[in-house]
Protein backbone atom coordinates (compact mmCIF):
# COMPACT_ATOMS: atom_id res chain seq x y z
CA UNK A 1 0.00 0.00 0.00
CA UNK A 2 1.35 3.44 -0.88
CA UNK A 3 2.20 5.64 2.02
CA UNK A 4 -0.01 8.59 2.84
CA UNK A 5 1.54 12.06 2.64
CA UNK A 6 2.50 13.43 6.02
CA UNK A 7 0.30 16.51 5.99
CA UNK A 8 -3.18 17.10 7.26
CA UNK A 9 -6.24 18.29 5.43
CA UNK A 10 -7.34 21.66 6.76
CA UNK A 11 -10.40 21.88 8.96
CA UNK A 12 -13.66 23.16 7.40
CA UNK A 13 -13.42 26.82 6.43
CA UNK A 14 -15.73 29.66 7.47
CA UNK A 15 -18.03 29.16 4.49
CA UNK A 16 -18.56 25.52 5.39
CA UNK A 17 -19.32 26.52 8.98
CA UNK A 18 -21.87 29.09 7.78
CA UNK A 19 -23.55 26.51 5.59
CA UNK A 20 -23.64 23.99 8.42
CA UNK A 21 -25.07 26.46 10.93
CA UNK A 22 -27.74 27.56 8.46
CA UNK A 23 -29.18 24.04 8.51
CA UNK A 24 -29.81 24.14 12.26
CA UNK A 25 -33.50 24.44 13.31
CA UNK A 26 -35.04 27.16 15.45
CA UNK A 27 -35.39 26.16 19.15
CA UNK A 28 -38.50 23.99 19.51
CA UNK A 29 -38.66 24.25 23.31
CA UNK A 30 -39.08 27.78 24.71
CA UNK A 31 -37.38 26.67 27.95
CA UNK A 32 -34.33 25.58 25.98
CA UNK A 33 -34.28 22.07 27.36
CA UNK A 34 -31.59 20.34 25.34
CA UNK A 35 -29.84 16.99 25.13
CA UNK A 36 -28.27 15.54 28.24
CA UNK A 37 -26.25 12.49 27.27
CA UNK A 38 -24.38 10.70 30.07
CA UNK A 39 -20.84 11.99 30.50
CA UNK A 40 -18.33 9.18 29.85
CA UNK A 41 -15.20 8.97 32.03
CA UNK A 42 -12.29 10.88 30.55
CA UNK A 43 -8.87 9.34 29.81
CA UNK A 44 -6.37 9.93 32.59
CA UNK A 45 -2.60 9.88 33.07
CA UNK A 46 -1.91 10.43 29.38
CA UNK A 47 1.56 9.85 27.93
CA UNK A 48 2.17 10.78 24.29
CA UNK A 49 5.35 9.94 22.35
CA UNK A 50 6.64 8.92 18.92
CA UNK A 51 8.93 6.35 17.34
CA UNK A 52 11.00 7.16 14.27
CA UNK A 53 12.80 3.85 13.77
CA UNK A 54 11.48 0.29 13.59
CA UNK A 55 14.20 -0.85 16.00
CA UNK A 56 12.62 1.40 18.66
CA UNK A 57 9.18 -0.20 18.52
CA UNK A 58 9.79 -2.92 21.09
CA UNK A 59 11.39 -0.56 23.62
CA UNK A 60 11.73 -0.11 26.53
CA UNK A 61 10.94 -3.79 27.10
CA UNK A 62 12.42 -6.39 24.82
CA UNK A 63 9.58 -8.77 24.11
CA UNK A 64 5.87 -8.56 24.77
CA UNK A 65 4.48 -5.72 26.84
CA UNK A 66 1.63 -6.19 29.30
CA UNK A 67 0.06 -3.43 31.38
CA UNK A 68 -3.24 -2.05 32.64
CA UNK A 69 -3.18 0.96 30.31
CA UNK A 70 -4.70 1.50 26.89
CA UNK A 71 -2.33 2.16 23.98
CA UNK A 72 -3.51 4.05 20.90
CA UNK A 73 -1.11 3.41 18.00
CA UNK A 74 -1.22 5.67 14.94
CA UNK A 75 0.91 4.72 11.93
CA UNK A 76 1.90 7.83 9.98
CA UNK A 77 4.81 6.55 7.91
CA UNK A 78 5.82 2.94 7.11
CA UNK A 79 3.80 -0.22 7.69
CA UNK A 80 4.58 -2.84 10.35
CA UNK A 81 2.81 -5.74 12.04
CA UNK A 82 1.43 -5.36 15.54
CA UNK A 83 1.18 -8.74 17.28
CA UNK A 84 -1.64 -8.51 19.82
CA UNK A 85 -2.20 -11.61 21.94
CA UNK A 86 -2.29 -14.41 19.35
CA UNK A 87 -3.26 -12.25 16.38
CA UNK A 88 -1.30 -10.23 13.86
CA UNK A 89 -2.52 -6.87 12.64
CA UNK A 90 -0.76 -5.26 9.69
CA UNK A 91 -0.90 -1.53 10.38
CA UNK A 92 -0.47 0.70 7.34
CA UNK A 93 0.19 4.45 7.21
CA UNK A 94 -3.00 6.37 7.91
CA UNK A 95 -4.41 3.69 10.23
CA UNK A 96 -4.83 3.43 13.99
CA UNK A 97 -5.12 0.52 16.40
CA UNK A 98 -6.20 0.54 20.04
CA UNK A 99 -4.55 -2.03 22.31
CA UNK A 100 -6.69 -2.65 25.39
CA UNK A 101 -5.45 -3.31 28.92
CA UNK A 102 -3.86 -6.72 29.60
CA UNK A 103 -3.28 -7.46 25.93
CA UNK A 104 0.24 -8.65 25.16
CA UNK A 105 1.66 -6.79 22.18
CA UNK A 106 4.90 -6.40 20.27
CA UNK A 107 5.98 -5.44 16.75
CA UNK A 108 7.60 -7.17 13.80
CA UNK A 109 8.09 -7.13 9.99
CA UNK A 110 8.43 -3.37 9.42
CA UNK A 111 8.33 -2.25 5.82
CA UNK A 112 11.55 -0.31 6.41
CA UNK A 113 13.66 0.91 9.31
CA UNK A 114 12.60 4.56 9.01
CA UNK A 115 9.07 5.18 10.23
CA UNK A 116 6.93 7.65 12.16
CA UNK A 117 4.37 6.24 14.58
CA UNK A 118 2.45 8.10 17.27
CA UNK A 119 1.73 6.36 20.61
CA UNK A 120 -0.81 7.58 23.13
CA UNK A 121 -1.01 5.52 26.30
CA UNK A 122 -3.58 6.33 28.97
CA UNK A 123 -5.73 4.96 31.78
CA UNK A 124 -9.48 4.61 31.34
CA UNK A 125 -12.04 3.68 33.99
CA UNK A 126 -14.52 2.08 31.56
CA UNK A 127 -12.66 0.19 28.83
CA UNK A 128 -15.73 -1.84 27.91
CA UNK A 129 -16.78 1.03 25.65
CA UNK A 130 -13.83 0.20 23.39
CA UNK A 131 -14.52 -3.50 22.97
CA UNK A 132 -15.56 -2.98 19.32
CA UNK A 133 -12.00 -1.76 18.60
CA UNK A 134 -10.27 -4.93 19.81
CA UNK A 135 -7.91 -6.20 17.05
CA UNK A 136 -9.53 -3.79 14.55
CA UNK A 137 -7.39 -1.24 12.70
CA UNK A 138 -9.27 1.85 11.57
CA UNK A 139 -8.63 3.97 8.50
CA UNK A 140 -8.21 7.58 9.65
CA UNK A 141 -10.31 10.33 8.13
CA UNK A 142 -8.93 13.79 7.37
CA UNK A 143 -11.06 15.22 10.17
CA UNK A 144 -9.69 12.68 12.67
CA UNK A 145 -6.10 13.45 11.71
CA UNK A 146 -6.68 17.17 12.05
CA UNK A 147 -8.20 16.66 15.49
CA UNK A 148 -5.28 14.40 16.43
CA UNK A 149 -2.86 17.18 15.51
CA UNK A 150 -4.78 19.51 17.81
CA UNK A 151 -4.58 16.90 20.59
CA UNK A 152 -0.79 16.56 20.22
CA UNK A 153 -0.41 20.33 20.37
CA UNK A 154 -2.59 20.44 23.50
CA UNK A 155 -0.41 17.71 25.05
CA UNK A 156 2.78 19.64 24.29
CA UNK A 157 1.30 22.81 25.78
CA UNK A 158 -0.72 21.35 28.62
CA UNK A 159 0.06 24.30 30.89
CA UNK A 160 -2.30 26.50 28.89
CA UNK A 161 -5.38 24.27 29.24
CA UNK A 162 -4.53 21.05 31.12
CA UNK A 163 -8.01 19.58 30.72
CA UNK A 164 -8.02 20.03 26.94
CA UNK A 165 -5.86 16.98 26.16
CA UNK A 166 -8.24 14.62 28.01
CA UNK A 167 -11.27 16.11 26.27
CA UNK A 168 -9.69 15.90 22.82
CA UNK A 169 -8.51 12.33 23.36
CA UNK A 170 -12.03 11.34 24.47
CA UNK A 171 -13.39 12.79 21.22
CA UNK A 172 -10.71 10.98 19.17
CA UNK A 173 -11.61 7.66 20.78
CA UNK A 174 -15.33 8.25 20.25
CA UNK A 175 -14.74 8.91 16.57
CA UNK A 176 -12.63 5.78 16.27
CA UNK A 177 -15.51 3.75 17.67
CA UNK A 178 -17.87 5.31 15.16
CA UNK A 179 -15.52 4.82 12.22
CA UNK A 180 -14.69 1.22 13.17
CA UNK A 181 -18.30 0.22 12.49
CA UNK A 182 -18.11 1.61 8.95
CA UNK A 183 -15.08 0.03 7.32
CA UNK A 184 -12.83 -1.95 9.65
CA UNK A 185 -10.26 -4.34 8.22
CA UNK A 186 -10.15 -7.75 9.82
CA UNK A 187 -6.99 -8.81 11.58
CA UNK A 188 -5.23 -12.07 10.91
CA UNK A 189 -6.92 -14.49 13.31
CA UNK A 190 -5.16 -17.82 13.79
CA UNK A 191 -6.40 -20.46 16.18
CA UNK A 192 -6.50 -19.26 19.74
CA UNK A 193 -3.24 -20.06 21.50
CA UNK A 194 -2.84 -21.00 25.12
CA UNK A 195 -2.07 -17.42 26.16
CA UNK A 196 -5.30 -16.04 24.75
CA UNK A 197 -7.29 -18.89 26.29
CA UNK A 198 -5.74 -18.29 29.70
CA UNK A 199 -6.27 -14.52 29.44
CA UNK A 200 -9.93 -14.92 28.52
CA UNK A 201 -10.59 -17.30 31.41
CA UNK A 202 -8.81 -14.97 33.85
CA UNK A 203 -10.72 -11.92 32.60
CA UNK A 204 -14.10 -13.68 32.86
CA UNK A 205 -13.44 -14.84 36.42
CA UNK A 206 -14.72 -12.74 39.29
CA UNK A 207 -11.62 -13.41 41.37
CA UNK A 208 -8.18 -14.77 40.61
CA UNK A 209 -8.47 -18.28 39.10
CA UNK A 210 -5.89 -20.86 40.07
CA UNK A 211 -3.87 -22.90 37.60
CA UNK A 212 -5.99 -25.91 38.52
CA UNK A 213 -9.22 -24.04 37.75
CA UNK A 214 -7.88 -22.80 34.40
CA UNK A 215 -6.66 -26.30 33.49
CA UNK A 216 -10.07 -27.72 34.36
CA UNK A 217 -11.75 -25.14 32.09
CA UNK A 218 -9.42 -26.15 29.23
CA UNK A 219 -9.89 -29.87 29.86
CA UNK A 220 -6.22 -30.60 30.48
CA UNK A 221 -4.08 -31.36 33.52
CA UNK A 222 -2.35 -28.57 35.45
CA UNK A 223 1.09 -29.99 34.66
CA UNK A 224 0.29 -30.09 30.93
CA UNK A 225 -1.00 -26.52 31.06
CA UNK A 226 2.16 -25.34 32.83
CA UNK A 227 4.36 -27.03 30.24
CA UNK A 228 2.37 -25.74 27.25
CA UNK A 229 2.31 -22.21 28.60
CA UNK A 230 6.04 -22.04 29.30
CA UNK A 231 6.94 -23.45 25.87
CA UNK A 232 4.49 -21.13 24.08
CA UNK A 233 5.06 -17.93 26.06
CA UNK A 234 8.56 -18.26 27.53
CA UNK A 235 7.35 -17.58 31.08
CA UNK A 236 5.59 -19.62 33.73
CA UNK A 237 1.81 -19.38 33.90
CA UNK A 238 2.05 -18.52 37.60
CA UNK A 239 4.27 -15.52 36.88
CA UNK A 240 1.99 -14.44 34.03
CA UNK A 241 -1.13 -14.58 36.22
CA UNK A 242 0.62 -12.67 38.99
CA UNK A 243 1.64 -9.96 36.50
CA UNK A 244 -1.97 -9.63 35.40
CA UNK A 245 -3.18 -9.36 39.00
CA UNK A 246 -0.58 -6.70 39.84
CA UNK A 247 -1.37 -4.68 36.73
CA UNK A 248 -5.07 -4.85 37.61
CA UNK A 249 -4.11 -3.52 41.03
CA UNK A 250 -2.25 -0.62 39.38
CA UNK A 251 -5.39 0.38 37.54
CA UNK A 252 -7.55 0.15 40.67
CA UNK A 253 -5.05 2.21 42.65
CA UNK A 254 -5.02 4.92 39.99
CA UNK A 255 -8.69 4.98 39.03
CA UNK A 256 -10.67 4.09 42.17
CA UNK A 257 -10.78 5.33 45.77
CA UNK A 258 -10.86 1.74 47.08
CA UNK A 259 -8.75 0.92 50.10
CA UNK A 260 -5.54 -1.02 49.54
CA UNK A 261 -6.94 -3.98 51.47
CA UNK A 262 -10.00 -4.07 49.20
CA UNK A 263 -7.82 -3.92 46.08
CA UNK A 264 -5.64 -6.72 47.40
CA UNK A 265 -8.73 -8.90 47.84
CA UNK A 266 -10.14 -7.94 44.43
CA UNK A 267 -6.87 -8.99 42.80
CA UNK A 268 -6.73 -12.37 44.49
CA UNK A 269 -4.16 -11.79 47.25
CA UNK A 270 -4.93 -13.52 50.53
CA UNK A 271 -3.44 -10.74 52.67
CA UNK A 272 -2.46 -7.12 52.35
CA UNK A 273 1.05 -8.09 53.47
CA UNK A 274 1.50 -10.52 50.56
CA UNK A 275 0.02 -7.98 48.18
CA UNK A 276 2.30 -5.16 49.35
CA UNK A 277 5.37 -7.37 49.19
CA UNK A 278 4.57 -8.58 45.66
CA UNK A 279 3.78 -5.02 44.54
CA UNK A 280 7.02 -3.59 45.91
CA UNK A 281 9.03 -6.42 44.33
CA UNK A 282 7.44 -5.76 40.93
CA UNK A 283 7.43 -1.94 40.90
CA UNK A 284 9.91 -0.83 43.57
CA UNK A 285 7.32 1.15 45.57
CA UNK A 286 4.48 0.31 47.92
CA UNK A 287 0.85 0.42 46.69
CA UNK A 288 0.24 3.66 48.63
CA UNK A 289 3.38 5.27 47.22
CA UNK A 290 2.21 4.30 43.74
CA UNK A 291 -1.21 5.87 44.37
CA UNK A 292 0.22 9.04 45.89
CA UNK A 293 2.71 9.44 43.04
CA UNK A 294 -0.18 9.42 40.57
CA UNK A 295 -2.14 11.98 42.58
CA UNK A 296 0.91 14.22 42.95
CA UNK A 297 1.57 14.06 39.20
CA UNK A 298 -2.03 15.04 38.47
CA UNK A 299 -1.86 18.01 40.86
CA UNK A 300 1.42 19.27 39.38
CA UNK A 301 0.23 19.33 35.76
CA UNK A 302 -0.70 23.00 35.91
CA UNK A 303 2.84 23.94 36.92
CA UNK A 304 4.71 21.90 34.32
CA UNK A 305 6.56 23.62 31.53
CA UNK A 306 5.44 22.83 27.97
CA UNK A 307 6.90 19.60 26.66
CA UNK A 308 9.37 19.56 23.80
CA UNK A 309 10.43 17.03 21.18
CA UNK A 310 7.18 15.04 21.26
CA UNK A 311 5.35 13.56 18.27
CA UNK A 312 3.70 15.96 15.87
CA UNK A 313 1.25 15.04 13.18
CA UNK A 314 2.12 18.09 11.15
CA UNK A 315 5.47 18.46 9.46
Secondary structure, DSSP 8 states (H G I E B T S, - for coil): -----S-------HHHHHHHHHTS---S-TT------------EEEEEEEEEEGGGTT-SSSS-B--SSEEEEEEEES-EEEEETTEEEEE-TTEEEEE-TT--EEEE--S-SEEEEEEEEEE-S-GGGGGGGTT-BEE--HHHHHHHHHHHHHHHTTTT-TTHHHHHHHHHHHHHHHHHHHH-B--EE----HHHHHHHHHHHSSS---HHHHHHHHTS-HHHHHHHHHHHHSS-HHHHHHHHHHHHHHHHHHH----HHHHHHHTT-S-HHHHHHHHHHHHSS-HHHHHHHHHHHHHTGGG-----S---S--
